């Protein structure tokens, strides 16, 4: 009889842990669907030449090209060369 009770308790604990893991994962991926939920939404910057919006880490900073201006980004090396418009 004790074995049966232990088995029931084990099953209940198993399902409790399973449900907790599933709900924990659900709240973890509550953000936008797609890759890694831990990543925050990237900050968008506008290309100073054509005005297209792109994530800041993908944008080319004008400082990379030697220009002293800060906070100015370009979408491509070409637009960096062409400069601000
Ligand atoms: Zn551009």
PDB file of the backbone (N, CA, C, O) and the ligand in Angstrom, with CONECT records:
HET     ZN  A 101       1
ATOM      1  N   UNK A   1       0.832  -1.215   0.000  1.00  0.00           N
ATOM      2  CA  UNK A   1       0.000   0.000   0.000  1.00  0.00           C
ATOM      3  C   UNK A   1       0.865   1.263   0.000  1.00  0.00           C
ATOM      4  O   UNK A   1       0.592   2.224  -0.720  1.00  0.00           O
ATOM      5  N   UNK A   2       1.896   1.237   0.811  1.00  0.00           N
ATOM      6  CA  UNK A   2       2.793   2.395   0.880  1.00  0.00           C
ATOM      7  C   UNK A   2       3.420   2.675  -0.482  1.00  0.00           C
ATOM      8  O   UNK A   2       3.626   3.823  -0.873  1.00  0.00           O
ATOM      9  N   UNK A   3       3.712   1.596  -1.183  1.00  0.00           N
ATOM     10  CA  UNK A   3       4.321   1.759  -2.522  1.00  0.00           C
ATOM     11  C   UNK A   3       3.381   2.505  -3.461  1.00  0.00           C
ATOM     12  O   UNK A   3       3.807   3.350  -4.249  1.00  0.00           O
ATOM     13  N   UNK A   4       2.104   2.180  -3.364  1.00  0.00           N
ATOM     14  CA  UNK A   4       1.104   2.821  -4.231  1.00  0.00           C
ATOM     15  C   UNK A   4       1.031   4.313  -3.921  1.00  0.00           C
ATOM     16  O   UNK A   4       1.002   5.140  -4.833  1.00  0.00           O
ATOM     17  N   UNK A   5       1.001   4.652  -2.645  1.00  0.00           N
ATOM     18  CA  UNK A   5       0.936   6.068  -2.242  1.00  0.00           C
ATOM     19  C   UNK A   5       2.188   6.798  -2.732  1.00  0.00           C
ATOM     20  O   UNK A   5       2.099   7.904  -3.267  1.00  0.00           O
ATOM     21  N   UNK A   6       3.340   6.179  -2.548  1.00  0.00           N
ATOM     22  CA  UNK A   6       4.594   6.787  -3.012  1.00  0.00           C
ATOM     23  C   UNK A   6       4.575   7.001  -4.521  1.00  0.00           C
ATOM     24  O   UNK A   6       5.044   8.022  -5.023  1.00  0.00           O
ATOM     25  N   UNK A   7       4.025   6.021  -5.234  1.00  0.00           N
ATOM     26  CA  UNK A   7       3.944   6.132  -6.690  1.00  0.00           C
ATOM     27  C   UNK A   7       3.047   7.303  -7.083  1.00  0.00           C
ATOM     28  O   UNK A   7       3.385   8.076  -7.979  1.00  0.00           O
ATOM     29  N   UNK A   8       1.908   7.431  -6.413  1.00  0.00           N
ATOM     30  CA  UNK A   8       0.982   8.537  -6.706  1.00  0.00           C
ATOM     31  C   UNK A   8       1.653   9.875  -6.418  1.00  0.00           C
ATOM     32  O   UNK A   8       1.555  10.810  -7.213  1.00  0.00           O
ATOM     33  N   UNK A   9       2.328   9.963  -5.288  1.00  0.00           N
ATOM     34  CA  UNK A   9       3.025  11.204  -4.925  1.00  0.00           C
ATOM     35  C   UNK A   9       4.100  11.527  -5.959  1.00  0.00           C
ATOM     36  O   UNK A   9       4.264  12.679  -6.363  1.00  0.00           O
ATOM     37  N   UNK A  10       4.827  10.498  -6.379  1.00  0.00           N
ATOM     38  CA  UNK A  10       5.887  10.705  -7.378  1.00  0.00           C
ATOM     39  C   UNK A  10       5.297  11.224  -8.683  1.00  0.00           C
ATOM     40  O   UNK A  10       5.851  12.132  -9.303  1.00  0.00           O
ATOM     41  N   UNK A  11       4.169  10.644  -9.099  1.00  0.00           N
ATOM     42  CA  UNK A  11       3.520  11.082 -10.338  1.00  0.00           C
ATOM     43  C   UNK A  11       3.040  12.515 -10.195  1.00  0.00           C
ATOM     44  O   UNK A  11       3.207  13.320 -11.112  1.00  0.00           O
ATOM     45  N   UNK A  12       2.446  12.842  -9.059  1.00  0.00           N
ATOM     46  CA  UNK A  12       1.954  14.204  -8.830  1.00  0.00           C
ATOM     47  C   UNK A  12       3.102  15.214  -8.855  1.00  0.00           C
ATOM     48  O   UNK A  12       2.989  16.280  -9.459  1.00  0.00           O
ATOM     49  N   UNK A  13       4.199  14.868  -8.196  1.00  0.00           N
ATOM     50  CA  UNK A  13       5.359  15.759  -8.174  1.00  0.00           C
ATOM     51  C   UNK A  13       5.918  15.918  -9.583  1.00  0.00           C
ATOM     52  O   UNK A  13       6.330  17.010  -9.976  1.00  0.00           O
ATOM     53  N   UNK A  14       5.930  14.820 -10.341  1.00  0.00           N
ATOM     54  CA  UNK A  14       6.436  14.867 -11.712  1.00  0.00           C
ATOM     55  C   UNK A  14       5.615  15.846 -12.553  1.00  0.00           C
ATOM     56  O   UNK A  14       6.162  16.690 -13.264  1.00  0.00           O
ATOM     57  N   UNK A  15       4.286  15.712 -12.453  1.00  0.00           N
ATOM     58  CA  UNK A  15       3.445  16.596 -13.246  1.00  0.00           C
ATOM     59  C   UNK A  15       3.535  18.048 -12.766  1.00  0.00           C
ATOM     60  O   UNK A  15       3.466  18.987 -13.560  1.00  0.00           O
ATOM     61  N   UNK A  16       3.692  18.207 -11.439  1.00  0.00           N
ATOM     62  CA  UNK A  16       3.809  19.571 -10.901  1.00  0.00           C
ATOM     63  C   UNK A  16       5.081  20.249 -11.446  1.00  0.00           C
ATOM     64  O   UNK A  16       5.062  21.409 -11.857  1.00  0.00           O
ATOM     65  N   UNK A  17       6.179  19.484 -11.434  1.00  0.00           N
ATOM     66  CA  UNK A  17       7.440  20.024 -11.952  1.00  0.00           C
ATOM     67  C   UNK A  17       7.347  20.292 -13.445  1.00  0.00           C
ATOM     68  O   UNK A  17       7.844  21.303 -13.942  1.00  0.00           O
ATOM     69  N   UNK A  18       6.696  19.363 -14.159  1.00  0.00           N
ATOM     70  CA  UNK A  18       6.543  19.513 -15.605  1.00  0.00           C
ATOM     71  C   UNK A  18       5.756  20.778 -15.926  1.00  0.00           C
ATOM     72  O   UNK A  18       6.127  21.550 -16.810  1.00  0.00           O
ATOM     73  N   UNK A  19       4.667  20.975 -15.198  1.00  0.00           N
ATOM     74  CA  UNK A  19       3.826  22.147 -15.451  1.00  0.00           C
ATOM     75  C   UNK A  19       4.576  23.432 -15.105  1.00  0.00           C
ATOM     76  O   UNK A  19       4.471  24.439 -15.805  1.00  0.00           O
ATOM     77  N   UNK A  20       5.332  23.374 -14.011  1.00  0.00           N
ATOM     78  CA  UNK A  20       6.088  24.564 -13.609  1.00  0.00           C
ATOM     79  C   UNK A  20       7.152  24.904 -14.649  1.00  0.00           C
ATOM     80  O   UNK A  20       7.385  26.072 -14.959  1.00  0.00           O
ATOM     81  N   UNK A  21       7.799  23.855 -15.187  1.00  0.00           N
ATOM     82  CA  UNK A  21       8.820  24.082 -16.223  1.00  0.00           C
ATOM     83  C   UNK A  21       8.191  24.673 -17.480  1.00  0.00           C
ATOM     84  O   UNK A  21       8.751  25.574 -18.104  1.00  0.00           O
ATOM     85  N   UNK A  22       7.018  24.152 -17.840  1.00  0.00           N
ATOM     86  CA  UNK A  22       6.356  24.640 -19.051  1.00  0.00           C
ATOM     87  C   UNK A  22       5.888  26.079 -18.885  1.00  0.00           C
ATOM     88  O   UNK A  22       6.086  26.901 -19.779  1.00  0.00           O
ATOM     89  N   UNK A  23       5.271  26.389 -17.753  1.00  0.00           N
ATOM     90  CA  UNK A  23       4.793  27.763 -17.543  1.00  0.00           C
ATOM     91  C   UNK A  23       5.966  28.719 -17.405  1.00  0.00           C
ATOM     92  O   UNK A  23       5.885  29.866 -17.845  1.00  0.00           O
ATOM     93  N   UNK A  24       7.060  28.257 -16.796  1.00  0.00           N
ATOM     94  CA  UNK A  24       8.246  29.105 -16.664  1.00  0.00           C
ATOM     95  C   UNK A  24       8.825  29.434 -18.018  1.00  0.00           C
ATOM     96  O   UNK A  24       9.261  30.555 -18.277  1.00  0.00           O
ATOM     97  N   UNK A  25       8.819  28.411 -18.895  1.00  0.00           N
ATOM     98  CA  UNK A  25       9.363  28.641 -20.234  1.00  0.00           C
ATOM     99  C   UNK A  25       8.452  29.586 -21.013  1.00  0.00           C
ATOM    100  O   UNK A  25       8.913  30.415 -21.798  1.00  0.00           O
ATOM    101  N   UNK A  26       7.150  29.442 -20.778  1.00  0.00           N
ATOM    102  CA  UNK A  26       6.193  30.277 -21.488  1.00  0.00           C
ATOM    103  C   UNK A  26       6.386  31.756 -21.151  1.00  0.00           C
ATOM    104  O   UNK A  26       6.384  32.606 -22.042  1.00  0.00           O
ATOM    105  N   UNK A  27       6.554  32.059 -19.854  1.00  0.00           N
ATOM    106  CA  UNK A  27       6.754  33.455 -19.465  1.00  0.00           C
ATOM    107  C   UNK A  27       8.114  33.951 -19.955  1.00  0.00           C
ATOM    108  O   UNK A  27       8.302  35.146 -20.184  1.00  0.00           O
ATOM    109  N   UNK A  28       9.067  33.017 -20.113  1.00  0.00           N
ATOM    110  CA  UNK A  28      10.385  33.420 -20.576  1.00  0.00           C
ATOM    111  C   UNK A  28      10.363  33.851 -22.030  1.00  0.00           C
ATOM    112  O   UNK A  28      11.122  34.730 -22.437  1.00  0.00           O
ATOM    113  N   UNK A  29       9.482  33.223 -22.818  1.00  0.00           N
ATOM    114  CA  UNK A  29       9.427  33.545 -24.246  1.00  0.00           C
ATOM    115  C   UNK A  29       8.210  34.406 -24.563  1.00  0.00           C
ATOM    116  O   UNK A  29       7.637  34.314 -25.648  1.00  0.00           O
ATOM    117  N   UNK A  30       7.826  35.236 -23.610  1.00  0.00           N
ATOM    118  CA  UNK A  30       6.615  36.037 -23.796  1.00  0.00           C
ATOM    119  C   UNK A  30       6.826  37.140 -24.828  1.00  0.00           C
ATOM    120  O   UNK A  30       5.857  37.722 -25.317  1.00  0.00           O
ATOM    121  N   UNK A  31       8.041  37.424 -25.153  1.00  0.00           N
ATOM    122  CA  UNK A  31       8.336  38.508 -26.077  1.00  0.00           C
ATOM    123  C   UNK A  31       7.923  38.179 -27.494  1.00  0.00           C
ATOM    124  O   UNK A  31       7.123  37.269 -27.712  1.00  0.00           O
ATOM    125  N   UNK A  32       8.448  38.894 -28.445  1.00  0.00           N
ATOM    126  CA  UNK A  32       8.096  38.637 -29.835  1.00  0.00           C
ATOM    127  C   UNK A  32       8.579  37.266 -30.266  1.00  0.00           C
ATOM    128  O   UNK A  32       9.645  36.832 -29.830  1.00  0.00           O
ATOM    129  N   UNK A  33       7.828  36.570 -31.108  1.00  0.00           N
ATOM    130  CA  UNK A  33       8.250  35.242 -31.540  1.00  0.00           C
ATOM    131  C   UNK A  33       9.489  35.321 -32.412  1.00  0.00           C
ATOM    132  O   UNK A  33       9.748  36.329 -33.070  1.00  0.00           O
ATOM    133  N   UNK A  34      10.248  34.233 -32.401  1.00  0.00           N
ATOM    134  CA  UNK A  34      11.479  34.203 -33.187  1.00  0.00           C
ATOM    135  C   UNK A  34      12.641  33.715 -32.362  1.00  0.00           C
ATOM    136  O   UNK A  34      12.461  32.917 -31.442  1.00  0.00           O
ATOM    137  N   UNK A  35      13.807  34.174 -32.672  1.00  0.00           N
ATOM    138  CA  UNK A  35      15.003  33.750 -31.963  1.00  0.00           C
ATOM    139  C   UNK A  35      15.076  34.355 -30.578  1.00  0.00           C
ATOM    140  O   UNK A  35      14.231  35.165 -30.196  1.00  0.00           O
ATOM    141  N   UNK A  36      16.075  33.964 -29.841  1.00  0.00           N
ATOM    142  CA  UNK A  36      16.321  34.297 -28.434  1.00  0.00           C
ATOM    143  C   UNK A  36      15.412  35.319 -27.772  1.00  0.00           C
ATOM    144  O   UNK A  36      15.352  36.474 -28.195  1.00  0.00           O
ATOM    145  N   UNK A  37      14.710  34.896 -26.739  1.00  0.00           N
ATOM    146  CA  UNK A  37      13.810  35.820 -26.057  1.00  0.00           C
ATOM    147  C   UNK A  37      14.581  36.749 -25.121  1.00  0.00           C
ATOM    148  O   UNK A  37      14.064  37.782 -24.694  1.00  0.00           O
ATOM    149  N   UNK A  38      15.825  36.370 -24.805  1.00  0.00           N
ATOM    150  CA  UNK A  38      16.591  37.178 -23.854  1.00  0.00           C
ATOM    151  C   UNK A  38      17.036  38.505 -24.492  1.00  0.00           C
ATOM    152  O   UNK A  38      17.360  39.468 -23.796  1.00  0.00           O
ATOM    153  N   UNK A  39      17.044  38.526 -25.812  1.00  0.00           N
ATOM    154  CA  UNK A  39      17.519  39.731 -26.490  1.00  0.00           C
ATOM    155  C   UNK A  39      16.460  40.824 -26.453  1.00  0.00           C
ATOM    156  O   UNK A  39      15.317  40.575 -26.834  1.00  0.00           O
ATOM    157  N   UNK A  40      16.799  42.000 -26.016  1.00  0.00           N
ATOM    158  CA  UNK A  40      15.852  43.108 -26.075  1.00  0.00           C
ATOM    159  C   UNK A  40      15.697  43.599 -27.511  1.00  0.00           C
ATOM    160  O   UNK A  40      16.532  43.320 -28.372  1.00  0.00           O
ATOM    161  N   UNK A  41      14.636  44.321 -27.748  1.00  0.00           N
ATOM    162  CA  UNK A  41      14.408  44.851 -29.095  1.00  0.00           C
ATOM    163  C   UNK A  41      15.557  45.779 -29.460  1.00  0.00           C
ATOM    164  O   UNK A  41      15.920  46.658 -28.678  1.00  0.00           O
ATOM    165  N   UNK A  42      16.130  45.589 -30.646  1.00  0.00           N
ATOM    166  CA  UNK A  42      17.272  46.423 -31.030  1.00  0.00           C
ATOM    167  C   UNK A  42      16.844  47.871 -31.248  1.00  0.00           C
ATOM    168  O   UNK A  42      15.746  48.151 -31.728  1.00  0.00           O
ATOM    169  N   UNK A  43      17.723  48.760 -30.888  1.00  0.00           N
ATOM    170  CA  UNK A  43      17.455  50.182 -31.096  1.00  0.00           C
ATOM    171  C   UNK A  43      17.639  50.511 -32.565  1.00  0.00           C
ATOM    172  O   UNK A  43      18.666  50.181 -33.157  1.00  0.00           O
ATOM    173  N   UNK A  44      16.657  51.154 -33.146  1.00  0.00           N
ATOM    174  CA  UNK A  44      16.721  51.468 -34.572  1.00  0.00           C
ATOM    175  C   UNK A  44      17.316  52.851 -34.772  1.00  0.00           C
ATOM    176  O   UNK A  44      17.015  53.801 -34.049  1.00  0.00           O
ATOM    177  N   UNK A  45      18.165  52.924 -35.774  1.00  0.00           N
ATOM    178  CA  UNK A  45      18.736  54.212 -36.141  1.00  0.00           C
ATOM    179  C   UNK A  45      18.460  54.434 -37.617  1.00  0.00           C
ATOM    180  O   UNK A  45      18.284  53.476 -38.370  1.00  0.00           O
ATOM    181  N   UNK A  46      18.423  55.677 -38.028  1.00  0.00           N
ATOM    182  CA  UNK A  46      18.146  56.012 -39.426  1.00  0.00           C
ATOM    183  C   UNK A  46      19.447  56.289 -40.146  1.00  0.00           C
ATOM    184  O   UNK A  46      20.343  56.941 -39.610  1.00  0.00           O
ATOM    185  N   UNK A  47      19.541  55.790 -41.359  1.00  0.00           N
ATOM    186  CA  UNK A  47      20.684  56.105 -42.211  1.00  0.00           C
ATOM    187  C   UNK A  47      20.658  57.601 -42.511  1.00  0.00           C
ATOM    188  O   UNK A  47      19.629  58.145 -42.912  1.00  0.00           O
ATOM    189  N   UNK A  48      21.790  58.254 -42.316  1.00  0.00           N
ATOM    190  CA  UNK A  48      21.842  59.711 -42.513  1.00  0.00           C
ATOM    191  C   UNK A  48      21.738  60.083 -43.977  1.00  0.00           C
ATOM    192  O   UNK A  48      21.476  61.238 -44.314  1.00  0.00           O
ATOM    193  N   UNK A  49      21.943  59.101 -44.854  1.00  0.00           N
ATOM    194  CA  UNK A  49      21.878  59.410 -46.287  1.00  0.00           C
ATOM    195  C   UNK A  49      20.489  59.141 -46.866  1.00  0.00           C
ATOM    196  O   UNK A  49      19.891  60.022 -47.483  1.00  0.00           O
ATOM    197  N   UNK A  50      19.973  57.913 -46.664  1.00  0.00           N
ATOM    198  CA  UNK A  50      18.702  57.561 -47.284  1.00  0.00           C
ATOM    199  C   UNK A  50      17.568  57.469 -46.278  1.00  0.00           C
ATOM    200  O   UNK A  50      16.402  57.394 -46.668  1.00  0.00           O
ATOM    201  N   UNK A  51      17.887  57.472 -45.004  1.00  0.00           N
ATOM    202  CA  UNK A  51      16.844  57.499 -43.975  1.00  0.00           C
ATOM    203  C   UNK A  51      16.253  56.151 -43.638  1.00  0.00           C
ATOM    204  O   UNK A  51      15.295  56.082 -42.868  1.00  0.00           O
ATOM    205  N   UNK A  52      16.789  55.078 -44.187  1.00  0.00           N
ATOM    206  CA  UNK A  52      16.266  53.755 -43.887  1.00  0.00           C
ATOM    207  C   UNK A  52      16.594  53.406 -42.431  1.00  0.00           C
ATOM    208  O   UNK A  52      17.661  53.748 -41.923  1.00  0.00           O
ATOM    209  N   UNK A  53      15.644  52.712 -41.766  1.00  0.00           N
ATOM    210  CA  UNK A  53      15.848  52.341 -40.376  1.00  0.00           C
ATOM    211  C   UNK A  53      16.495  50.969 -40.307  1.00  0.00           C
ATOM    212  O   UNK A  53      16.111  50.054 -41.036  1.00  0.00           O
ATOM    213  N   UNK A  54      17.465  50.833 -39.437  1.00  0.00           N
ATOM    214  CA  UNK A  54      18.125  49.557 -39.238  1.00  0.00           C
ATOM    215  C   UNK A  54      18.628  49.473 -37.805  1.00  0.00           C
ATOM    216  O   UNK A  54      18.854  50.500 -37.166  1.00  0.00           O
ATOM    217  N   UNK A  55      18.809  48.237 -37.286  1.00  0.00           N
ATOM    218  CA  UNK A  55      19.319  48.103 -35.925  1.00  0.00           C
ATOM    219  C   UNK A  55      20.674  48.786 -35.773  1.00  0.00           C
ATOM    220  O   UNK A  55      21.505  48.781 -36.681  1.00  0.00           O
ATOM    221  N   UNK A  56      20.865  49.376 -34.592  1.00  0.00           N
ATOM    222  CA  UNK A  56      22.086  50.157 -34.393  1.00  0.00           C
ATOM    223  C   UNK A  56      23.352  49.321 -34.539  1.00  0.00           C
ATOM    224  O   UNK A  56      24.367  49.806 -35.038  1.00  0.00           O
ATOM    225  N   UNK A  57      23.290  48.039 -34.094  1.00  0.00           N
ATOM    226  CA  UNK A  57      24.505  47.219 -34.177  1.00  0.00           C
ATOM    227  C   UNK A  57      24.815  46.813 -35.615  1.00  0.00           C
ATOM    228  O   UNK A  57      25.931  46.386 -35.910  1.00  0.00           O
ATOM    229  N   UNK A  58      23.829  46.942 -36.520  1.00  0.00           N
ATOM    230  CA  UNK A  58      24.094  46.640 -37.926  1.00  0.00           C
ATOM    231  C   UNK A  58      24.461  47.897 -38.701  1.00  0.00           C
ATOM    232  O   UNK A  58      24.982  47.821 -39.814  1.00  0.00           O
ATOM    233  N   UNK A  59      24.190  49.033 -38.119  1.00  0.00           N
ATOM    234  CA  UNK A  59      24.463  50.286 -38.807  1.00  0.00           C
ATOM    235  C   UNK A  59      25.952  50.593 -38.767  1.00  0.00           C
ATOM    236  O   UNK A  59      26.670  50.152 -37.869  1.00  0.00           O
ATOM    237  N   UNK A  60      26.398  51.350 -39.748  1.00  0.00           N
ATOM    238  CA  UNK A  60      27.794  51.774 -39.805  1.00  0.00           C
ATOM    239  C   UNK A  60      27.864  53.174 -39.214  1.00  0.00           C
ATOM    240  O   UNK A  60      27.265  54.118 -39.731  1.00  0.00           O
ATOM    241  N   UNK A  61      28.604  53.286 -38.126  1.00  0.00           N
ATOM    242  CA  UNK A  61      28.732  54.592 -37.500  1.00  0.00           C
ATOM    243  C   UNK A  61      29.678  55.459 -38.306  1.00  0.00           C
ATOM    244  O   UNK A  61      30.670  54.977 -38.855  1.00  0.00           O
ATOM    245  N   UNK A  62      29.366  56.720 -38.370  1.00  0.00           N
ATOM    246  CA  UNK A  62      30.226  57.628 -39.120  1.00  0.00           C
ATOM    247  C   UNK A  62      31.611  57.699 -38.478  1.00  0.00           C
ATOM    248  O   UNK A  62      32.591  58.066 -39.127  1.00  0.00           O
ATOM    249  N   UNK A  63      31.676  57.343 -37.195  1.00  0.00           N
ATOM    250  CA  UNK A  63      32.976  57.367 -36.519  1.00  0.00           C
ATOM    251  C   UNK A  63      33.900  56.285 -37.056  1.00  0.00           C
ATOM    252  O   UNK A  63      35.122  56.420 -37.009  1.00  0.00           O
ATOM    253  N   UNK A  64      33.293  55.185 -37.577  1.00  0.00           N
ATOM    254  CA  UNK A  64      34.099  54.120 -38.151  1.00  0.00           C
ATOM    255  C   UNK A  64      34.874  54.628 -39.362  1.00  0.00           C
ATOM    256  O   UNK A  64      35.976  54.155 -39.642  1.00  0.00           O
ATOM    257  N   UNK A  65      34.310  55.572 -40.066  1.00  0.00           N
ATOM    258  CA  UNK A  65      34.951  56.092 -41.265  1.00  0.00           C
ATOM    259  C   UNK A  65      35.872  57.260 -40.978  1.00  0.00           C
ATOM    260  O   UNK A  65      36.405  57.876 -41.902  1.00  0.00           O
ATOM    261  N   UNK A  66      36.059  57.566 -39.722  1.00  0.00           N
ATOM    262  CA  UNK A  66      36.981  58.638 -39.373  1.00  0.00           C
ATOM    263  C   UNK A  66      36.301  59.971 -39.177  1.00  0.00           C
ATOM    264  O   UNK A  66      36.926  60.910 -38.684  1.00  0.00           O
ATOM    265  N   UNK A  67      35.016  60.084 -39.555  1.00  0.00           N
ATOM    266  CA  UNK A  67      34.301  61.345 -39.360  1.00  0.00           C
ATOM    267  C   UNK A  67      34.043  61.568 -37.873  1.00  0.00           C
ATOM    268  O   UNK A  67      33.728  60.620 -37.154  1.00  0.00           O
ATOM    269  N   UNK A  68      34.170  62.777 -37.415  1.00  0.00           N
ATOM    270  CA  UNK A  68      34.047  63.045 -35.986  1.00  0.00           C
ATOM    271  C   UNK A  68      32.603  63.077 -35.483  1.00  0.00           C
ATOM    272  O   UNK A  68      32.367  63.001 -34.277  1.00  0.00           O
ATOM    273  N   UNK A  69      31.647  63.188 -36.387  1.00  0.00           N
ATOM    274  CA  UNK A  69      30.253  63.345 -35.971  1.00  0.00           C
ATOM    275  C   UNK A  69      29.787  62.135 -35.171  1.00  0.00           C
ATOM    276  O   UNK A  69      30.126  60.997 -35.496  1.00  0.00           O
ATOM    277  N   UNK A  70      29.017  62.386 -34.134  1.00  0.00           N
ATOM    278  CA  UNK A  70      28.546  61.315 -33.264  1.00  0.00           C
ATOM    279  C   UNK A  70      27.056  61.117 -33.462  1.00  0.00           C
ATOM    280  O   UNK A  70      26.319  62.073 -33.705  1.00  0.00           O
ATOM    281  N   UNK A  71      26.619  59.878 -33.358  1.00  0.00           N
ATOM    282  CA  UNK A  71      25.203  59.584 -33.475  1.00  0.00           C
ATOM    283  C   UNK A  71      24.686  59.619 -34.891  1.00  0.00           C
ATOM    284  O   UNK A  71      23.479  59.710 -35.114  1.00  0.00           O
ATOM    285  N   UNK A  72      25.579  59.547 -35.842  1.00  0.00           N
ATOM    286  CA  UNK A  72      25.170  59.512 -37.238  1.00  0.00           C
ATOM    287  C   UNK A  72      25.520  58.139 -37.785  1.00  0.00           C
ATOM    288  O   UNK A  72      26.648  57.663 -37.655  1.00  0.00           O
ATOM    289  N   UNK A  73      24.520  57.516 -38.400  1.00  0.00           N
ATOM    290  CA  UNK A  73      24.716  56.152 -38.877  1.00  0.00           C
ATOM    291  C   UNK A  73      24.365  56.054 -40.350  1.00  0.00           C
ATOM    292  O   UNK A  73      23.612  56.861 -40.896  1.00  0.00           O
ATOM    293  N   UNK A  74      24.939  55.034 -40.969  1.00  0.00           N
ATOM    294  CA  UNK A  74      24.672  54.772 -42.376  1.00  0.00           C
ATOM    295  C   UNK A  74      24.350  53.297 -42.549  1.00  0.00           C
ATOM    296  O   UNK A  74      24.818  52.452 -41.786  1.00  0.00           O
ATOM    297  N   UNK A  75      23.541  52.996 -43.569  1.00  0.00           N
ATOM    298  CA  UNK A  75      23.119  51.611 -43.779  1.00  0.00           C
ATOM    299  C   UNK A  75      24.197  50.813 -44.503  1.00  0.00           C
ATOM    300  O   UNK A  75      24.320  49.608 -44.285  1.00  0.00           O
ATOM    301  N   UNK A  76      24.956  51.445 -45.336  1.00  0.00           N
ATOM    302  CA  UNK A  76      25.995  50.746 -46.103  1.00  0.00           C
ATOM    303  C   UNK A  76      27.256  51.611 -46.142  1.00  0.00           C
ATOM    304  O   UNK A  76      27.225  52.805 -45.842  1.00  0.00           O
ATOM    305  N   UNK A  77      28.369  50.968 -46.522  1.00  0.00           N
ATOM    306  CA  UNK A  77      29.625  51.702 -46.679  1.00  0.00           C
ATOM    307  C   UNK A  77      29.491  52.766 -47.770  1.00  0.00           C
ATOM    308  O   UNK A  77      30.090  53.839 -47.694  1.00  0.00           O
ATOM    309  N   UNK A  78      28.684  52.436 -48.793  1.00  0.00           N
ATOM    310  CA  UNK A  78      28.481  53.384 -49.890  1.00  0.00           C
ATOM    311  C   UNK A  78      27.859  54.678 -49.377  1.00  0.00           C
ATOM    312  O   UNK A  78      28.300  55.776 -49.717  1.00  0.00           O
ATOM    313  N   UNK A  79      26.838  54.528 -48.563  1.00  0.00           N
ATOM    314  CA  UNK A  79      26.179  55.725 -48.040  1.00  0.00           C
ATOM    315  C   UNK A  79      27.078  56.463 -47.059  1.00  0.00           C
ATOM    316  O   UNK A  79      26.986  57.682 -46.919  1.00  0.00           O
ATOM    317  N   UNK A  80      27.943  55.724 -46.385  1.00  0.00           N
ATOM    318  CA  UNK A  80      28.917  56.376 -45.517  1.00  0.00           C
ATOM    319  C   UNK A  80      29.835  57.271 -46.349  1.00  0.00           C
ATOM    320  O   UNK A  80      30.157  58.395 -45.964  1.00  0.00           O
ATOM    321  N   UNK A  81      30.250  56.729 -47.519  1.00  0.00           N
ATOM    322  CA  UNK A  81      31.120  57.510 -48.397  1.00  0.00           C
ATOM    323  C   UNK A  81      30.387  58.719 -48.956  1.00  0.00           C
ATOM    324  O   UNK A  81      30.949  59.808 -49.075  1.00  0.00           O
ATOM    325  N   UNK A  82      29.106  58.503 -49.302  1.00  0.00           N
ATOM    326  CA  UNK A  82      28.311  59.603 -49.867  1.00  0.00           C
ATOM    327  C   UNK A  82      28.016  60.667 -48.805  1.00  0.00           C
ATOM    328  O   UNK A  82      27.829  61.842 -49.121  1.00  0.00           O
ATOM    329  N   UNK A  83      27.978  60.241 -47.563  1.00  0.00           N
ATOM    330  CA  UNK A  83      27.793  61.207 -46.485  1.00  0.00           C
ATOM    331  C   UNK A  83      26.338  61.594 -46.237  1.00  0.00           C
ATOM    332  O   UNK A  83      25.417  61.019 -46.817  1.00  0.00           O
ATOM    333  N   UNK A  84      26.158  62.557 -45.384  1.00  0.00           N
ATOM    334  CA  UNK A  84      24.811  63.035 -45.042  1.00  0.00           C
ATOM    335  C   UNK A  84      24.154  63.706 -46.231  1.00  0.00           C
ATOM    336  O   UNK A  84      24.797  64.258 -47.123  1.00  0.00           O
ATOM    337  N   UNK A  85      22.829  63.624 -46.188  1.00  0.00           N
ATOM    338  CA  UNK A  85      22.117  64.299 -47.242  1.00  0.00           C
ATOM    339  C   UNK A  85      21.175  65.315 -46.620  1.00  0.00           C
ATOM    340  O   UNK A  85      20.460  66.014 -47.338  1.00  0.00           O
TER     341      UNK A  85
HETATM  342 ZN    ZN A 101      21.392  54.521 -46.548  1.00  0.00          ZN
END
